[in-house]
Amino acid sequence: MLNRKKFLSLAMLAAIAATLPAEARRGEQDDAREDWQNGKVKSLREIEGTVVPRMRGMQYLGPEYDPTAQVYRLKFINKDRVIFVDVDGRTGSVLRQR
């Protein structure tokens, strides 16, 4: 009985933890959309349209957005290597690739 309670408690915690990144992602999307609508940054589509084709042979995993720095971070994977490309949202210039 005790093991079942522990299991259910852990399962509930895992379910709650799994939803947190989705909530954070919605916040990032809202910030990016607001900055784009206010003319502060380029759209994500425009950024992706210039960066993704340059990353030949890599699978694009998705974006993150930092509203304070107004920087998009695009995430790619090639076999077992993960690459992050930081892009200035205002200019579309690649700031860093690591």
C-alpha positions in Angstrom: 0.0 0.0 0.0 2.8 2.4 0.9 4.7 1.6 -2.3 1.5 2.4 -4.3 1.1 5.8 -2.6 4.8 6.6 -3.3 4.3 5.6 -6.9 1.2 7.7 -7.3 2.9 10.7 -5.7 5.9 10.4 -7.9 3.7 10.0 -11.0 1.7 13.1 -10.0 5.0 15.1 -9.5 6.3 13.9 -12.9 3.0 14.9 -14.6 3.2 18.4 -13.0 6.9 18.8 -13.9 6.2 17.8 -17.5 3.7 20.6 -17.9 6.0 23.3 -16.6 8.2 23.6 -19.8 5.0 23.9 -21.9 3.8 26.8 -19.7 7.2 28.5 -20.0 7.2 28.0 -23.8 3.8 29.7 -24.1 5.3 32.7 -22.2 8.2 32.8 -24.6 5.9 32.7 -27.6 3.8 35.5 -26.2 6.8 37.6 -25.6 8.2 37.0 -29.1 4.8 37.7 -30.7 4.4 41.0 -28.7 7.9 42.2 -29.6 7.3 41.3 -33.2 3.9 43.1 -33.3 5.5 46.2 -31.7 8.2 46.2 -34.4 11.0 45.4 -32.0 12.1 42.1 -33.6 11.9 40.2 -36.8 9.3 37.3 -36.9 10.4 33.8 -36.0 9.5 32.7 -39.5 11.9 35.2 -41.0 14.7 34.2 -38.6 14.1 30.5 -39.3 14.0 31.2 -43.1 17.6 32.5 -43.1 19.2 30.2 -40.4 17.6 26.8 -41.0 18.8 26.4 -44.6 22.4 27.2 -43.5 22.3 24.2 -41.2 22.4 21.5 -43.9 22.2 17.9 -42.6 20.9 18.9 -39.2 17.5 18.4 -37.8 15.8 21.5 -36.5 14.4 21.0 -33.0 12.8 24.4 -32.4 13.3 27.9 -31.0 13.5 29.7 -27.7 13.2 33.4 -27.2 14.8 35.7 -24.6 12.7 38.9 -24.4 15.2 40.8 -22.3 18.0 40.4 -24.9 15.6 40.1 -27.8 17.5 37.0 -29.0 16.2 33.9 -30.6 18.0 30.6 -29.9 17.5 27.9 -32.5 18.3 24.3 -31.6 19.6 21.7 -34.0 20.8 18.2 -33.7 23.2 16.2 -35.9 23.5 12.6 -34.9 24.5 13.0 -31.2 25.6 16.6 -31.3 23.3 19.5 -30.3 24.0 22.9 -31.8 22.5 26.2 -30.5 22.4 29.2 -32.8 21.8 32.6 -31.1 20.2 35.2 -33.5 19.7 38.9 -32.8 16.0 39.3 -33.1 16.3 43.0 -34.2 18.8 42.4 -37.1 18.6 38.7 -37.8 22.4 38.5 -37.4 23.8 35.3 -36.0 25.5 36.2 -32.7 26.9 32.8 -31.7 26.8 29.2 -32.7 27.8 26.5 -30.2 
